[in-house]
Amino acid sequence: MTNSDDTSGAGLTRQTKVLHLGRDPDGQNGFVNTPVYRGSTVLFPTLERLKSRKQPFTYGRRATPTTLALEAAITELEGGSATILTSSGLGAVSTALLAFVEAGDHILMVDSVYQPTRAFCDNMLARLGVETTYYDPLIGERITGLIKSNTRLVFVESPGSQTFEMQDIPAIAKIAQAKNLWVLADNTWSSPLLCNPLRLGADVSIQAATKYIVGHADAMLGSVTANARAAKYIDNAKEALGTCPGSEETYLGLRGLRTLDVRLQRHMTSGMAMAKWLEARPEVARVIHPALPSHPGHDLWRRDFSGASGLFAAVLKPVPEKALAAFLDHLQLFAMGYSWGGYESLVIPFDPSSYRTATKWTDKGPALRFHIGLDAVEDLQADLAAGFERMRGA
Ligand SMILES: *Cc1c(COP(=O)(O)O)cnc(C)c1O
């Protein structure tokens, strides 16, 4: 944990910030990057130092120069007061939720939340005596009708996982603040660069750093950033749960950060080009991308976000399973796989009707989530065009 006051970079643009945050070449014999500190035990030279509790590093689980560097960088980029790192994005979600709830509490969870977050609420939180109510992502200020005397927090994720509904975070946060509730946001789609939920009124912003921060599909990592009011809660949860990331993974997070801005720009332009191309295809019923004017939440995206990442969905017109398989099975550049945020292009079918409870998914055709990687758009279009050709022939 670090105070944002300790970090450099205030006043610089994000493009420059991502290069300089969390680095101290003078402290590393001139080497450009903060190295991987591996370690558990930290030695104290004297009894006085041991007892003073003033040594900056005391134990590997608590902090190393590597974890401190990435925490400081994310804190600054999210506009927060403190950050803790976790060994996965889901670990960040569960640690953040556990930081604020106790037995007898009630929480409000967006219906379009990342599915394993939902499973954590339905299994672990339920077992601990915490009740979850799922709400319509489009609820906005009508969230007020769901707040009970024991409601502790509201969890938002915008755009929603798989279905990309846009939430009015400021409207929700205003009501939550008036009722003294915490607002937690899963900000993974945006990374810390395209949206800052803390500036929109949330208390906590969560990243599956596995996705865009690491950016190369080679490590699992998560972060939880809190404002001043929430900082001690996340620090207490980190201490109590023994949450800490791997040293190598933390380094890969720092390394990914250096190219995050330039990668996101490519993800955005290629993602939008692919979304528009798909929207014009006769096989496609609709494309769900917040940066397209056809998206019902487009105005919220324009108001609250400074860009788009490379993840969106498309719903095809109904086709037999065999035809869908013909499309998916022989793609050359798009691969099927969970997760996203790396340089590679991905596609995965999904069916929200199987788990949503507060909203209904009425589309009839197969839904596909696309992650547009760093490949050239014309190559990706040719890959999908050939897939549609196979689909028609099946
Ligand atoms: C992937 C993801 C997570 C979980 O991250 P892991 O690192 O895979 O545990 C959490 N939230 C969202 C929105 C995600 O997409």
The ligand as an ORCA input file, in Angstrom:
! r2SCAN-3c Opt
* xyz 0 1
  C     -11.277    -12.188    -15.937
  C     -12.076    -11.306    -15.067
  C     -11.972    -11.389    -13.690
  C     -11.129    -12.436    -13.002
  O      -9.767    -12.323    -13.296
  P      -8.805    -13.591    -13.170
  O      -7.455    -12.973    -13.178
  O      -9.101    -14.462    -14.350
  O      -9.134    -14.264    -11.869
  C     -12.696    -10.508    -12.934
  N     -13.526     -9.603    -13.495
  C     -13.661     -9.507    -14.816
  C     -14.573     -8.478    -15.395
  C     -12.944    -10.357    -15.659
  O     -13.117    -10.271    -16.976
*
